[in-house]
Amino acid sequence: MDRDHSGDQRTLTGGLGIHPALLTFLQVTQAPMPPAAVLELGCGNGQTACVLAAKGYQVTAIDLDPGAIGQARALASQCGVSVDFRVTEVTGIEQYTPASFSLVVAVDFLHMVSAERRELLLNAVRRLLVPGGTFLVIDRSSITKLLPHHEGFHVLEGSGYIAFQKVTVSGPGVGVSRG
């Protein structure tokens, strides 16, 4: 499936808001192609999840707030897309099958998670990603301060995002590259 490189953000996303860094990541990196399985953490009102579903991804999206999930479900229905929205704490992702997602997305979310819980979350995400899968973090806070310990991931820094790509072996081959 070809990536769409034309038009502005709202046109590309059916009028829905999507973080520009996520759009950039999807357009210019080796992001998993639809229909890859995606997990969105802290999905809020569901705009990102709905855009990803409209692009052909199989999306599961979680948030702690039942009201937000209700809004997200209504938005998905309005957009005519299918998203598996769930009310759950981020630590609830332990319930998912290991190696079941190609992409895990956290947009403006990790700064709200305590340092201790972020380490638990990163371990859970590592377990959920397929080999070569990506944990895409877009946050207003310094991402490297949010996730200082990222063993087992190759780090790709782009314009407004950091993508942690799961590697099968940590060591000399694990590093940082700029995209």
For each residue, the residues with C-beta under 8 A, 3 or more apart:
1: 33 34 56
2:
3: 26 27
4: 7 12 27
5: 27
6: 12
7: 4 11 12
8: 11 12
9: 12 13 17 18 20 23
10: 13 15 16 17
11: 7 8 15
12: 4 6 7 8 9 23
13: 9 10 16 17 18 23 51 54
14: 51 54 79
15: 10 11
16: 10 13 47 50 51 54 75 79
17: 9 10 13 47
18: 9 13 22 23 47 48 51
19: 22 23 48 107 108 138 160
20: 9 23 24 160
21: 24 25 138 158 159 160 161
22: 18 19 25 26 48 105 107 136 138 161
23: 9 12 13 18 19 20 26 27
24: 20 21 27 28 158 159 160 161
25: 21 22 28 29 31 136 158 161 163
26: 3 22 23 29 31 55
27: 3 4 5 23 24
28: 24 25 158 179
29: 25 26 156 158 163 179
30:
31: 25 26 103 134
32: 36 38 102 103 133 134
33: 1 36
34: 1 55 56 57
35: 56 57 58
36: 32 33 57 58 102 103
37: 57 58 60 100 101 102 103
38: 32 52 57 58 59 60 101 102 103 104 105
39: 59 60 61 62 93 96 101 103 104 105 128
40: 43 48 49 52 59 60 61 62 104 105 106 107
41: 62 90 93 104 105 106 109 121
42: 62 63 64 90 106 107 108 109 112
43: 40 46 48 49 61 62 63 68 69 72 85
44: 47 63 65 68 72
45: 68 71 72 75
46: 43 49 50 61 68 69 71 72 73 75 76 83 85
47: 16 17 18 44 50 51 75
48: 18 19 22 40 43 51 52 61 105 107
49: 40 43 46 52 53 59 61 72 76 83 85
50: 16 46 47 53 54 72 75 76 79 81 83
51: 13 14 16 18 47 48 54 55
52: 38 40 48 49 55 57 59 105
53: 49 50 56 57 58 59 76 79 81 82 83
54: 13 14 16 50 51 79 81
55: 26 34 51 52
56: 1 34 35 53
57: 34 35 36 37 38 52 53 103
58: 35 36 37 38 53
59: 38 39 40 49 52 53 83 84
60: 37 38 39 40 83 84 86 96 101
61: 39 40 43 46 48 49 72 83 84 85 86
62: 39 40 41 42 43 85 86 87 88 90 92 93
63: 42 43 44 68 69 72 85 87 88
64: 42 87 88 89 90
65: 44 68 69 87
66: 69 70 87
67: 70 71
68: 43 44 45 46 63 65 71 72
69: 43 46 63 65 66 72 73 85 86 87
70: 66 67 73 74
71: 45 46 67 68 74 75
72: 43 44 45 46 49 50 61 63 68 69 75 76 83 85
73: 46 69 70 76 77 83 85
74: 70 71 77 78
75: 16 45 46 47 50 71 72 78 79
76: 46 49 50 53 72 73 79 81 82 83 85
77: 73 74 80
78: 74 75
79: 14 16 50 53 54 75 76
80: 77
81: 50 53 54 76
82: 53 76
83: 46 49 50 53 59 60 61 72 73 76
84: 59 60 61
85: 43 46 49 61 62 63 69 72 73 76
86: 60 61 62 69 92
87: 62 63 64 65 66 69
88: 62 63 64 92 93 95
89: 64 92
90: 41 42 62 64 93 113 117 121 124
91: 94 117 120 121 124
92: 62 86 88 89 95
93: 39 41 62 88 90 96 121 124 125 128
94: 91 124
95: 88 92
96: 39 60 93 100 101 128
97: 100 128
98: 127 128
99: 127 128 129 130 131 133
100: 37 96 97 128 130
101: 37 38 39 60 96 104 128 129 130 133
102: 32 36 37 38 129 130 133 134
103: 31 32 36 37 38 39 57 133 134 135 136
104: 38 39 40 41 101 125 128 129 133 134 135 136
105: 22 38 39 40 41 48 52 136 138
106: 40 41 42 109 110 135 136 137 138 139
107: 19 22 40 42 48 138 139
108: 19 42 111 138 139 140
109: 41 42 106 112 113 139
110: 106 113 118 121 137 139 141 143 146 147
111: 108 139 140 141 146
112: 42 109
113: 90 109 110 117 118 121
114: 117 118
115: 118 119
116: 119 120
117: 90 91 113 114 120 121
118: 110 113 114 115 121 122 146 147
119: 115 116 122 123 149
120: 91 116 117 123 124
121: 41 90 91 93 110 113 117 118 124 125
122: 118 119 125 126 135 147 149 150
123: 119 120 126 127
124: 90 91 93 94 120 121 127 128
125: 93 104 121 122 128 129 135
126: 122 123 129 135 152 153 166
127: 98 99 123 124
128: 39 93 96 97 98 99 100 101 104 124 125 133
129: 99 101 102 104 125 126 133 134 135 166
130: 99 100 101 102 133 166
131: 99 166 167 168
132: 165 166 167
133: 32 99 101 102 103 104 128 129 130 165 166
134: 31 32 102 103 104 129 163 164 165 166
135: 103 104 106 122 125 126 129 153 163 164 165 166
136: 22 25 103 104 105 106 161 162 163 164
137: 106 110 143 146 147 161 162 163 164
138: 19 21 22 105 106 107 108 160 161
139: 106 107 108 109 110 111 143 146
140: 108 111
141: 110 111 145 146
142: 145 146
143: 110 137 139 146 147 161 162
144: 147 148 162
145: 141 142 148
146: 110 111 118 137 139 141 142 143
147: 110 118 122 137 143 144 150 164
148: 144 145
149: 119 122
150: 122 147 153 155 164
151: 170 174
152: 126 166 167 170 174
153: 126 135 150 164 165 166 167 174
154: 164 165 167 173 174 175 177
155: 150 162 163 164 165 175 176 177
156: 29 162 163 164 165 177 178 179
157: 161 162 163 176 177 178 179
158: 21 24 25 28 29 161 162 163 178 179
159: 21 24
160: 19 20 21 24 138
161: 21 22 24 25 136 137 138 143 157 158
162: 136 137 143 144 155 156 157 158
163: 25 29 134 135 136 137 155 156 157 158 179
164: 134 135 136 137 147 150 153 154 155 156
165: 132 133 134 135 153 154 155 156
166: 126 129 130 131 132 133 134 135 152 153
167: 131 132 152 153 154 170 173 174
168: 131
169: 173
170: 151 152 167 174
171: 174
172:
173: 154 167 169
174: 151 152 153 154 167 170 171
175: 154 155
176: 155 157
177: 154 155 156 157
178: 156 157 158
179: 28 29 156 157 158 163
